[in-house]
Amino acid sequence: MSKRIYADFSYLILLAATFGAVMVLGIFVAPVVFNSDKITVGLCIDHYNAGMVMAEIFRRFGHWLNMLVIFVLIYEAAWYKAGQRDALSFASAFIVVFTSLLFSEVYTPKILDMQALGAEATKSDTFANIHLASELDFKILAVALLVLFVRRLMLLRRT
């Protein structure tokens, strides 16, 4: 029984930490990086280079998301196999896995590839659409993480 408590606790901590990271990256890091010219004295980073910094941060965060995907798949599969099926947690876990992989394995590499072509490539409509889609994906990920965390917490209180 104690091993299950540790697994449940670790899973909830992982979900909460990832939700916190998504919020911090979206609310604090991105605005600071893209407005660094208003904060720093004598150091001016243009929009293209600020984007390069953010892309590297998101590339590294993608490794965390890939690890999260593995843990979500294992944990939710174990609950499913044990007969503890819940539609809301299944749906939110699916969305977490899907949006995490979409962000780390599709959007971030495409953005990095376009940035490697130079500043002009980042001014295209294609880049703007990919960037907008990645922002939307990140917001959906945040909501799905919160729903999954709350639902799993509620289900654990019942048992």
Sine and cosine of phi, psi and omega as CSV:
sin_phi,cos_phi,sin_psi,cos_psi,sin_omega,cos_omega
0.00,0.00,-0.60,0.80,-0.05,-1.00
-0.93,0.37,-0.53,0.85,0.04,-1.00
-0.90,0.44,-0.60,0.80,0.01,-1.00
-0.92,0.39,-0.62,0.78,0.04,-1.00
-0.89,0.46,-0.67,0.74,0.03,-1.00
-0.91,0.42,-0.64,0.77,0.02,-1.00
-0.91,0.41,-0.71,0.71,0.02,-1.00
-0.88,0.47,-0.73,0.68,-0.01,-1.00
-0.89,0.46,-0.71,0.71,0.01,-1.00
-0.89,0.46,-0.66,0.76,0.01,-1.00
-0.89,0.45,-0.72,0.69,0.02,-1.00
-0.89,0.45,-0.65,0.76,0.04,-1.00
-0.89,0.45,-0.68,0.73,0.02,-1.00
-0.88,0.47,-0.69,0.72,0.03,-1.00
-0.90,0.44,-0.71,0.70,-0.02,-1.00
-0.91,0.41,-0.66,0.75,0.01,-1.00
-0.90,0.44,-0.65,0.76,0.01,-1.00
-0.93,0.38,-0.66,0.75,0.08,-1.00
-0.86,0.51,-0.70,0.72,0.03,-1.00
-0.88,0.48,-0.66,0.75,0.01,-1.00
-0.91,0.42,-0.67,0.74,0.04,-1.00
-0.87,0.49,-0.70,0.71,0.00,-1.00
-0.90,0.43,-0.71,0.71,-0.02,-1.00
-0.90,0.44,-0.69,0.72,0.00,-1.00
-0.90,0.44,-0.67,0.74,-0.05,-1.00
-0.98,0.22,-0.60,0.80,-0.10,-0.99
-1.00,-0.03,-0.61,0.80,-0.11,-0.99
-0.96,-0.29,-0.78,0.62,-0.14,-0.99
-0.92,0.38,-0.79,0.61,-0.06,-1.00
-0.86,0.51,-0.74,0.67,0.02,-1.00
-0.89,0.46,-0.58,0.82,0.01,-1.00
-0.94,0.35,-0.71,0.71,-0.02,-1.00
-0.89,0.45,-0.69,0.72,-0.05,-1.00
-0.98,0.19,-0.18,0.98,0.07,-1.00
-0.88,-0.48,0.48,0.88,-0.05,-1.00
-0.90,0.44,-0.45,0.89,0.01,-1.00
-0.91,0.41,-0.43,0.90,0.03,-1.00
-0.99,0.11,-0.27,0.96,-0.07,-1.00
-0.98,-0.18,-0.69,0.72,-0.09,-1.00
-1.00,0.10,0.37,-0.93,0.06,-1.00
-0.91,-0.41,0.85,-0.53,0.05,-1.00
0.99,0.17,0.01,1.00,0.01,-1.00
-0.83,-0.55,0.90,-0.44,-0.04,-1.00
-0.87,-0.49,0.90,-0.44,0.05,-1.00
-0.96,-0.28,0.85,-0.53,0.01,-1.00
-0.95,0.30,0.18,-0.98,-0.09,-1.00
-0.87,0.50,-0.63,0.78,0.00,-1.00
-0.89,0.46,-0.75,0.67,-0.01,-1.00
-0.94,0.34,-0.55,0.83,0.10,-0.99
-0.89,0.46,-0.63,0.77,0.08,-1.00
-0.89,0.45,-0.60,0.80,0.05,-1.00
-0.90,0.44,-0.66,0.75,0.03,-1.00
-0.90,0.44,-0.74,0.67,0.00,-1.00
-0.89,0.46,-0.65,0.76,0.01,-1.00
-0.88,0.47,-0.63,0.78,0.03,-1.00
-0.92,0.38,-0.63,0.78,0.06,-1.00
-0.88,0.47,-0.71,0.70,-0.01,-1.00
-0.94,0.35,-0.55,0.84,0.07,-1.00
-0.88,0.48,-0.70,0.72,0.02,-1.00
-0.93,0.37,-0.62,0.78,0.05,-1.00
-0.91,0.42,-0.46,0.89,0.05,-1.00
-0.86,0.51,-0.54,0.84,0.06,-1.00
-0.90,0.44,-0.66,0.75,0.05,-1.00
-0.89,0.46,-0.69,0.72,0.00,-1.00
-0.90,0.44,-0.61,0.79,0.03,-1.00
-0.90,0.43,-0.62,0.79,0.07,-1.00
-0.91,0.42,-0.67,0.74,0.03,-1.00
-0.85,0.52,-0.69,0.72,-0.01,-1.00
-0.83,0.55,-0.71,0.70,0.00,-1.00
-0.87,0.48,-0.73,0.69,-0.01,-1.00
-0.91,0.42,-0.66,0.75,0.01,-1.00
-0.89,0.45,-0.71,0.71,0.00,-1.00
-0.88,0.48,-0.71,0.71,-0.01,-1.00
-0.91,0.41,-0.75,0.66,-0.05,-1.00
-0.90,0.44,-0.74,0.67,-0.03,-1.00
-0.93,0.37,-0.57,0.82,0.07,-1.00
-0.91,0.41,-0.62,0.78,0.04,-1.00
-0.90,0.44,-0.68,0.73,0.04,-1.00
-0.91,0.42,-0.65,0.76,0.00,-1.00
-0.89,0.45,-0.70,0.71,0.00,-1.00
-0.90,0.43,-0.55,0.84,0.01,-1.00
-0.98,0.21,0.01,1.00,0.02,-1.00
1.00,0.08,0.13,0.99,0.00,-1.00
-1.00,-0.05,0.97,0.26,-0.06,-1.00
-1.00,-0.09,0.73,-0.68,0.02,-1.00
-0.63,-0.78,0.82,-0.57,-0.09,-1.00
-0.90,0.44,-0.67,0.74,-0.05,-1.00
-0.93,0.37,-0.69,0.73,0.02,-1.00
-0.93,0.36,-0.58,0.81,0.05,-1.00
-0.90,0.44,-0.72,0.69,-0.02,-1.00
-0.90,0.43,-0.71,0.71,-0.01,-1.00
-0.93,0.36,-0.58,0.81,0.06,-1.00
-0.90,0.43,-0.66,0.75,0.05,-1.00
-0.87,0.50,-0.70,0.72,0.00,-1.00
-0.91,0.41,-0.64,0.77,0.05,-1.00
-0.87,0.49,-0.74,0.67,-0.01,-1.00
-0.89,0.45,-0.74,0.67,-0.04,-1.00
-0.89,0.46,-0.76,0.65,-0.05,-1.00
-0.94,0.34,-0.56,0.83,0.05,-1.00
-0.90,0.44,-0.74,0.68,0.01,-1.00
-0.92,0.39,-0.61,0.79,0.04,-1.00
-0.88,0.48,-0.70,0.71,-0.02,-1.00
-0.93,0.37,-0.75,0.66,-0.12,-0.99
-0.98,0.18,-0.48,0.88,-0.11,-0.99
-0.94,-0.33,-0.17,0.99,0.00,-1.00
-0.86,-0.50,-0.90,0.44,-0.12,-0.99
-0.92,0.40,-0.76,0.65,-0.04,-1.00
-0.87,0.49,-0.74,0.67,0.05,-1.00
-0.88,0.48,-0.62,0.79,0.02,-1.00
-0.91,0.41,-0.65,0.76,0.04,-1.00
-0.90,0.44,-0.69,0.72,0.03,-1.00
-0.88,0.47,-0.66,0.75,0.02,-1.00
-0.89,0.45,-0.67,0.74,0.00,-1.00
-0.94,0.34,-0.59,0.81,0.05,-1.00
-0.91,0.41,-0.54,0.84,0.02,-1.00
-0.91,0.40,-0.37,0.93,0.04,-1.00
-0.98,0.21,-0.24,0.97,0.04,-1.00
0.89,-0.45,0.11,-0.99,-0.08,-1.00
-0.88,0.47,-0.56,0.83,-0.02,-1.00
-0.90,0.44,-0.60,0.80,0.00,-1.00
-0.90,0.43,-0.49,0.87,-0.01,-1.00
-0.98,0.18,-0.09,1.00,0.04,-1.00
-0.99,-0.15,0.04,1.00,-0.04,-1.00
-0.99,0.17,0.30,-0.95,0.06,-1.00
-0.91,0.41,-0.57,0.82,0.02,-1.00
-0.87,0.49,-0.73,0.68,0.02,-1.00
-0.89,0.46,-0.69,0.73,0.00,-1.00
-0.88,0.48,-0.65,0.76,0.02,-1.00
-0.93,0.38,-0.67,0.74,0.04,-1.00
-0.90,0.44,-0.68,0.74,0.00,-1.00
-0.90,0.43,-0.68,0.73,0.03,-1.00
-0.89,0.46,-0.68,0.73,0.03,-1.00
-0.89,0.45,-0.62,0.78,0.02,-1.00
-0.93,0.37,-0.59,0.81,0.06,-1.00
-0.91,0.42,-0.69,0.73,0.03,-1.00
-0.90,0.44,-0.68,0.73,0.04,-1.00
-0.86,0.51,-0.67,0.74,-0.01,-1.00
-0.90,0.43,-0.62,0.78,0.02,-1.00
-0.93,0.36,-0.66,0.75,0.05,-1.00
-0.90,0.45,-0.65,0.76,0.06,-1.00
-0.86,0.52,-0.70,0.72,0.00,-1.00
-0.87,0.49,-0.72,0.70,-0.01,-1.00
-0.91,0.42,-0.70,0.72,0.00,-1.00
-0.89,0.45,-0.64,0.77,0.06,-1.00
-0.89,0.46,-0.69,0.73,0.00,-1.00
-0.90,0.43,-0.70,0.72,0.02,-1.00
-0.89,0.45,-0.71,0.71,0.00,-1.00
-0.89,0.45,-0.68,0.73,0.02,-1.00
-0.87,0.49,-0.78,0.63,-0.04,-1.00
-0.90,0.44,-0.69,0.73,-0.01,-1.00
-0.90,0.43,-0.69,0.72,0.02,-1.00
-0.91,0.42,-0.61,0.79,0.05,-1.00
-0.89,0.45,-0.69,0.72,0.03,-1.00
-0.89,0.45,-0.67,0.74,0.00,-1.00
-0.92,0.39,-0.56,0.83,0.02,-1.00
-0.94,0.33,-0.53,0.85,0.04,-1.00
-0.92,0.40,-0.53,0.85,0.00,-1.00
-0.94,0.35,-0.56,0.83,-0.09,-1.00
-1.00,0.10,0.00,0.00,0.00,0.00
